[in-house]
Amino acid sequence: MKKVLSLLTILFFAGATHVIAQPPGGGQMDPAQRLAMMKERYKSLGLNDVQVDSVIAITNDFRPKQMEVFRDQNLSQEDKMSKMKELATARDKRLDAALPKDLAQKVKDALAQQAQRMQGGGRQGGNN
């Protein structure tokens, strides 16, 4: 009985420590923080306020479509990749229309890097 009680006590404290160590909201930013971070990221690429707002509007328009493809369990991985590529191409066309060529390319490159990080392509390490 003492061993069971000791084990439960240890598990309780381990769980409590885990909960305390996590940031509020499971590490998720609130929408205002996320928007501020996005604005700073795009401004650092050389965009002005109007251009930043345009880029955010364009990316926000495509985000629900991308999430719908990502969550569609009826699609194979290849179909998902194909549809995501189509959405990225359409988004890029809108970015090209809204921004000068050099800035549009900077934004597309930043979005591609972000997508690669989210897919785990930014992980380091060898093949084990």
Secondary structure, DSSP 8 states (H G I E B T S, - for coil): -HHHHHHHHHHHHHHHHHHHHS-GGGG---HHHHHHHHHHHHHTTT--HHHHHHHHHHHHHHHHHHHHHHH-TTS-HHHHHHHHHHHHHHHHHHHHHHS-HHHHHHHHHHHHHHHHHHTTTT------
